[in-house]
Amino acid sequence: MFDPVPRDHVLKSAALHRALAVQCVQDTCSRTNAGIVIFVAVWLVICLIGGLWPKATTVVLGHTLLLSAIAAMRVVLVRRLPRLMADDPIKANVYLVLAILLNGGYWGSIGAHGVLADWGGQVWWVLVTAAVAAATTGAMVMAINPALRLTYPAIALLPMFVAGFLGDQLHHQLMVGLAPIVYLYLVRSSAVVSNDYWATVMSRVGAEEKAQAMEAVSKTDALTQVQNRRSFEWRLVSEWEQAASAGSALSLLMVDIDHFKSINDTHGHPFGDQCLKAVAQTLNGSMRTSGDAVFRYGGEEFAVLLPRTNLHGAQVMAERLLAQIRAMHVDRGEDTHSLTCSIGIAEAHPVVGQDPRSLLQRADQALYRAKQGGRDRAAVLPSKEPGALETHARATGAAQSIRIGSLYSLTSGTVPSLIMALNTRQPDLQAELILGSNADLVQKLRNGFIDAAVFGLPEGAEDLRSEPLFEDNLYFAAPADSPYAQQASVDLASCVNERFVSLKPGFVTQSRFADAFAVAGFEPHVVMTTNDIFSLMHLVGGGMGCSLLPGRVRASLPPTVRLIPLEPRFRIRQTISLSFLRTRERDPNMLALLDASRTLHIIPG
């Protein structure tokens, strides 16, 4: 009975059910908070206008004290509600519903008392009107909560219905007839409000699930359904930092299907794709713990990341994978085809500040050794000092590539223009793009995972050389069919009851989002966060909530979203810069990149 989520909404998980229950209790509480003191105020006004103080002093004082006690109890409950919801949202809903019903029932009893008592004049009529108004308003306001939609108007009207039976005057009979009619009307009307609320909630749930699916797709290789290279790069940095903090080992296997080009040339690419999927499935099914992970690194190459695994454990895993892939037989029509692979093994004991790519480089070199040794085997490369690794990288031509980090919102214009300008100056220099948040990119710069980054100008980063590219304004983003879309500007302070979606912490846009609301003087009600600004735009367009977005995304904006200027006092600007470590200020590649950035002509949003 007290479950805040209607029974006709079938949910996929207990976690989602709990989240919706918490949301319903929060919304019920926020909608009914105004009524905590209004009953006391209305009662005092009726007493004053109806002249009840001299006629029924004891009654006035008694009802005032009891209404005040109920109001005080509800204030205490509202303050404790967040903790109660964290423990059990259904139990929290029980307390909230009982407090609201007590308030409504007692107010109905005051009306019934006024009908039966001889207080003179038309005071009884005012009390009946106030009780019916409370029942009507409450039924509409609380219709979102299944435990209150039918019970609140019933318990508010029941005392007057009973009073009508006990009385013998015409207006008593009138109440006996009208109370059921009013109740039935409220039942039908509140159903519309309830259906609209839950339709909106479930629509948001669908949009959230769609956004989560989109985020999962962005990290998954479409062919093999294992995680992709982008996901690997994020995970490598994360596991490196965790291993450094815990003082544990981290191992990496680079797995390459032997003679894969020959397979494609001889049997065709569709069969090659079938082999890739079979190998990915075998690798993924061989992982020991939830921490082990398989990624498609590129082409026929896979990466297997093994947290908390030393060299011996990695070698055991590699031998098992070799045996399992040898045992595979990929169906090729009338016959089957067997496969083998080569594996490079590397182990590290990460230290904060070291480059996580050192592990990848050593695993890649070990893979080369396995291939040179005849394939269908695993090889290990002994550990090297960081200086030796850098020397090896330069000797093998790593200086002819550059890894540039970028915010997602800069990939539709700024970064492509920068790379094109760089290619004009250095045609042989290959650029690789790495996406992430501001915090991620700063960390990757300092770890040597990327060479340069285009992002929000970091504050207090004395170790970085930064060249400002342009400044950008923050705009209010709203669905195209919302009232905001018709406004010339938005007063952020008036949006205190609005729902918002935002990027997760670490993004410069999320930081400026927080700055704008600090000026507005309230904490926004954020219903969902995401790691992708493009997903964020679609969430806004889908009606999940409003947001604040930089003007540079205008060219990528879906037609369902509008950007509206903020009123002057809320306007926040972002500075977008090209940054790299000061220790690389004389690097020819950095100088070429810096020179290319100065030729860009960017029109800020």
Steps between C-alpha positions, in 0.01 A plus 500: 500500500777742589726423203549838325530334156170394336460123461428528127854626431718193445862592570809317379691511828458548872750788483281686249190433712680643805616807305145572380363446851748753638410745222127466572547554874720805434245647260212430740690670780588807291139533378352480850751708696297819446204339674690446824422847639214608275240304699593688819490833316161432336351386832614820675360716217160320523498547877581869463244576227228276649544645848557160661748618763242643743237232417714188524835591649584148615420354158712759323799437729460121483483478123784753464728300729422169332547641148829656614613168652425317173689770307802469734496122461500534120790748510706248700402224258601706195845558652548130573353380172828486298652263755183291515491473121863391489412208732160403359298726263180297555520543877574871449187519284296336779604774746437778247159364395384451859606855593318648200186292564501604866512863392223460241280290727531741788417795273189314382409437865521873573255558215267232638525654846400837358199346325366336816593775749289811549758772439251734334506676164636324193823375655398140428473581130849655493645193676328261258627702204854498643485124561376426147766733356767319700374162380486619138842666500658212687356242263653680201834573668540151648362303206855398406520278809284183476467484879345849514303540177185329630553504876567872553172637354312214669637570847455878455132468391395210723458704826255739331311209343461347848402839644228526236349170620510616863326832428136556426504824303480558128869586459590176678305303241667706229843392619399134505409527134784724381799335676488177291454702178802718581704189586416323174588814305836521676571132430453549127683835483798383705538198271587738215766673712641165614515361147672812367760496778586133463498518120760779527703303755503185290587704192802636688591147608485390138718794395747422779521134400549608139779737604668227704471267201657770280786539746551122504500494120765772490729272708424178314650367178207453262632180341633298793286651780799531734621839619676719244831683496354819641372305800841333537680833520267621776526172688881479476540839667240413765654161583852651500393759759323239715799266487733787592281583802470137609861406425382205289617359167331566167549273198407536134472245221504610136337224292537490120334243270770330293496542120174693511570686174537166326166387647328809360669468161428128466153465651362854483429773753166355622681186615774720650231682698367164617849409626532830685167444675593142594836608647338788691240262646769253605714769663204654678384163631843428646518793740539395862348795686280800428816716506659319202395658172533438125520782245525504122805717455484517121485273196573144613661614828345472846615632838436307822541707817568304820485710820670364814683241291876444508717371216455134594119537507507678163711219349256237629210695348685539167568126474137424573386743228743348250360153570139611478550680169686196357199289595260729314350396167326774303228370270572573131208344319587137429810495721656683791807715541736496798676807637807584701617823657809672635502669840726767645518513881600796715477564872537826692497619860352844431632813668311828507636734233633227270361457150239217475591465133829344606307182578333508159831560323667205672205267429509607136873435479450159664235423238752581228745260667232225505439546128872501423534179699262312271150606613248286697685584819528754780806715568606727784706817475713570808423823685677817388572827668289797379804661337571190294139488390513859378820426307338197341192703405709762325707234324189330361353819360249586773588866446313480169168476683324733740213422736264795547240501774171683454165571660211333319344839420808608302499209255251657258714798403796618703707180522457393135607850392803481729605159366460615139714807571761275667505261201571796271818567698596139582354269229681193642376555855210264581248635753293279729199648680423407864171623651427565866400748766717792611615310810578187297700692241705689760589169664585340165724794411692465824522121463629531144199313361436790260736765360267801494139583579232743385273571795391755759793708621615331825536719809827491688662251263848650510651190338297556181566739212158623380408697190143643518301426182164666567242585765153350503171593670281265698133481391181363651408182309132401493269279290382678186136466607552639852394853606868594539552469124282808445689720748761756401705409809469278807507610863681205656381596848139428393586139408522370855227239436636394159660161431852501356740259333873561505840358421680310772763680712830560323361671188557874462135545397386328821730727702351812336153345550571499875637858485179628338278342765724636774411847366132398485520404867360147496603140438344374174287185503717279276309187393779348288868543412695371200859487369408612149383849401325363191298259715426795728352699209274208407388465862394865496322452167323192638352700788715349776583851626667828413874569512771760439705452183782694328418682178756296304263204491243698299606339171444151646176586680205268425185678374322412825727730707522879523780711649372813675731773639518531877422835660818710536568426868508123433717510188807280534784477248741217430853543368604220265874451464767279349723365780806279536770443762756781538773236493413450130507865396795434266349185349470561122159334492372727778640808325329397175172442685529836674567671169199326341273614785587865436369478142151391606213743466236372739166675549395434861141407580 
